[in-house]
Amino acid sequence: MKLVFLHGMPGVGKLTIARELATLTGFKLFHNHLTVDLVLSLFEFGSAPFVKLRERIWLEAVAEACDARFEGMIFTFAFEKTVRDEFVPSVVTLMESRGGEVIFVNVHCDPEALERRITDPGRAKFGKLTSLELFRQLNNDGTFATPNYLSDRITVDTTNLSPTEAAQKIAADLGLSVHSK
């Protein structure tokens, strides 16, 4: 199985691009925020039980997808301080132990576009960060820093690309088979 690990700061368009990419490739989409919302119903964000359960669900979902022999899965992800350093290496180890591959794709856009996107009302329905003030504070505090050890296969600047164009670029750059609609 190929795991397209689509990561970037909040607001760069990961979920919208992932939906387009899933449509193009037939890969399953695992939107990480669904796990966050589930775990938030039980535990405070960032608490030890929250971090432990969130990671367990992420890893179990990836393991089950591998065992089900999915061709591929897209995982949307935003790094932040409560993600343990061991998480990404655990995903890679899990995938490789099952004969799979993790493909890291960094999605980004220029700061002005990012700030416009953060406040988009469509983000609220997913419980996503929509406060520009809070985003700026968290970003200045280094909350969304990507680990130095991450080796991206490709990076995609979404500043001037539509989600469809970004998904097409990812599929082409990664040599993913495109399914007809």
N, C-alpha and C positions, 0 to 999 in steps of 0.2 A: 504494500500500500504506500502511496505517496501522501505525506502530510504536508500541505502547503500552510506554513506557519506565517500567517499574514499579520504583521505587527506594525505598530506606529502609535503616535500620540493620539489622545482623544481628539476626534473631529476631523481626521484626515480622510475619512471615507472608507474605512476598512469593511464595515458591514455591507454597505451599498456595493462596493467592488466585489466582495465575496459572493454576494447574491448573483451578480452578473457572471462571475467566474464559475459558480456552481451550475448555472444555466448552460454556459458554454461547454463545460467539461463533463457534466453529469456527476461530479464529485459531491459528496454530502457536505453540508455546511454545519459547523459547530460554532455557534456564536457564544463566545466566552461569557458574555454578560448574562445569559440565561442561568449559568451556574452561579454567578455572583448574586443574582436576585434570589435564587433558591436558598443559598446559604445565609443571605441577609435576613431571611424570614426567621432564622433561628439564632444567629449570633451577630454581635456587633462587628462592623467592618474592621478588619485588621487584628481582631482578637485572636489568640492562639487557636481556639477551636474553629474560628472562621477560616483562617489560613490553612489549617490542616485538612478540613473537610473540602474546601474549595479545590485544593490540589489533588486530593484523592479522587474527587469526581472527574476533574480534568483528565487525570491519568487513566482512570478506569474506562472513561468514554473512548479514549484513544486505543486502549488495549482491546476493548470489545469490537471496535471498528476494524482493527487489524485481524482479530480472530474471525470476524464475519467476512473477511476477505474483500473488503471494499476496494475498489480500484484506487480511490483517493478520497481525501477529506480536506476541507479548508477550515482552519482554526483561526478565528480572529482574536487578537491579543494586544493589550496595551500594558507595557511594563509600568510598574509602580512599586513603591517601597515595600509593600507587604508581600510581594512575590519573593519566595525564598530563592537564594542563589542556586540551590540544587534543582529547582524545578526544570529548567530547560535541559540540563544534562540528563535528568531523569526521563524526559520525553525522548531525547535522542537515543538513550540506552534502551528504552522500551521498544521503540520503533526498530532499531537495528537488531534486537534480540528476536524479533518476529519477522525479519527479512524486509522490513520497510525502510523508508527514507524520509527524512525531514528536510523540507526545502524552505529556507528562511527568505521571506520577501518583506522588505522594509517599504512602507508606504509613508510618504511625507508630502508636505506642501509648504509654501512660503508662509511666514508668520501672519501676514495680513489676511490671507485666505483662511488660515486656521482659526483666527479669532472670529471671523465672520461665521464660520461653520459651527463653532462651539455653541453659539446662541441660537442655532436653527431649532425651531419649535419641534421638529420631527424627532429630535434626540430625546425629548422629555418622555415620550411613550415607552422608551426602554430604560428609564431611570438613569440615563447617562448624564454626565456633567454638562450643565448648560449655563453655569454662572461664569461669565468672563472674568470677574474679579477673583473668584476661587481658582479658576484655571491659571491665571497669571501668578497667583500666590504659590500654588502647588508647583508650577513649572519653575519659578524662580528658586524654590526650595530643592529642586532637583528630583522631584517625585517621579517624573516620567523618564528618567535616564535609562537608556538601553545599555545592558552590560557590555563591557569591552570585549569579552570573549566571543560574542555572537558573530558568526560568519554568514552574512547575507549572500544568497545566490544572486539576487537582483534587488535593485531599489527602483521605486516608481514615484516620480514627482507628479502628484495629482493636481497641482495648481491650475494647469490649463488643459487637463484631460477630463473627459466625462467618465463616469463609472464604467460604461461600456468600453470605451477606449482603453482605460486602465486594465480592465479584465482581459481584453484582447491582447494587450501588450504582455501581460503576465503569462497568458497561455502560450503566446508565440515565443517569448524569451525562454520559457521553461520547456518548450517542445511538448506541451500537453495536447493530447488528442482533443479536437473540438467535435462535439456531438451535434448533429443537425437537430433543429427544433421541430 
